[in-house]
Amino acid sequence: MLSIRPASEADIETVVGIAPAGPERREAIAEWVRAGECHIAWRDGFAAGYVVLTRSFFRSPFIEMLVVSPTARREGIGRALIEHCIGLTPPELKLWTSTNESNTPMRLLLPQLGFAQTGMFEHLDPGDPELIFLRWPDGAS
């Protein structure tokens, strides 16, 4: 059974532990949690992943971060987290996200959920462009 809910202050260490990273990521997670932008996926009492939905991309809804636990990958957690964000986005608004060109699973998943690649940024990660994806509002394209 999978459930997704907003992360709370008590979840910060759990979220950080899903895919450990440096102190900058921990600080960002704490900020996202406090702002109500971080949502955590639980499956059978296990923190399986998290997603961060902000308004950081030209004030539009933006899936800023999606992380699935290494032990839960390829089991539909990422899809469920993106679908959760789609459900949180008002139907008249565009929903944006991005991923590295090297992230093949995410690049394959996004079109299945109605996203189209619309551009890219270079030089964020050397040699691995950041691809920008857009999900149009309902009825638009």
N, C-alpha and C positions, 0 to 999 in steps of 0.2 A: 504494500500500500504506500503510495507516494502522497505527501502533503507539502504544500508550499505556503509559507507565511512570512510576514515581515520579520527580519532579524531584530532582536532586542539587544540591549547592552550586555545582557548575560550571555549572548551568543557570540560576542566578538572573538573570543579565543577559539571557539569552535569553528567559526568562519575562517579565521586565519589558518587553522590547522587543516582545512580541506586541501589546500595546496600551499604549503609553507613558502614564504617569500621574505624579502628583507623588511627592514623597519619602515620604509616608505609605504609599502603595500599595507602593512598593519595599520599605519596611521590613516591611510585612505579608507580602509575598511571601517575603522572606528568612526570616521567622519560620515561615510555613507549610511552606516547603521543609525547614527544619531540624527541624520536628516530624514530617516524613514525610506531611504532609497535602496536598501539591500534586502533581498528576499532569499530565504534559505529553503532548500528542498530536503525533506526528511523522508527516509524510507526505512521502515522497520526499526525506528529508533536511531538510525545512523544518518549523520549529516552527509548527504550525497552530492551537494553542490550549492552554488549560490549565483545570483544574478543581481546586477546593479542597474537600475533604471533611473536615469537622471534627466534633467532638462539642460544639459551642458552643451549640446550641439545646436548653436543658433537658437537657443530657447525651445527647441523641439525635443520630444521624447527620444532618448538615446539609450540603447543598451550598451552601457559603458564597459561592463565586465561580465563575463560568463565563465564560471569555473566549475568543472565537474571533478569529483574525487577520482584519482587514478584507478581506484578499485571499482568504480561505478560507471566507467566510460562505456559507450556503445550500448547502453541499456535504456535509452530514451529520456534520460534526465535533462540533457541539454535542450531537447525538443520541448519537454514539459516546461522548463524555465522560460524559454522564448514564448511559448504559447501563453504563459502566465503574463508576460509583459504585453503581449498583444491584447489580452483581456483587460489590462490596466490602462491601455491607451484609448482615449476617446476616439470613436470611429471616424470623426472628421479630421483627425490629425495624422500627419506622417509619422512613421516610426523608423528611426535610423539605427544602424549599428555598423561595426567595422570588425575586420579580422585580418590577421596577417595572411599574405598570399600563401605561405607555407602551411596554413591550417586547413588542410584538405577536408577533414570532417565537417568543419563549420561552413566552409565554402559550398559543400554539397547540401548541407541541411538548409541553409537560408532560402534558396529558391523553392524548396518544398513547402516553405511556410509563407510564400508570397513576397519574398524580398528579391529585388533586382540590384545588381551591381551598378553603381552610378558614377564611380570615380575611384581615385586612390591618392594617398599621400606617400611620398617617398622620404627616406632618410630618418624615419622614426626608429626603425630597427635596421641597421646597415644590411643591405642586400635582400631585404624582405619587406616589400611594400605593404602598406596598410590599405586594404580594399574597403571601400565605403559601400554600404548597402542601404536601400530604402524600401520600406513597405508603404505603398500608397494608401491614403484613406479609403475606406469602403466606397466603391463605385468610381474611383478616380484612377487615372494612370497617365 
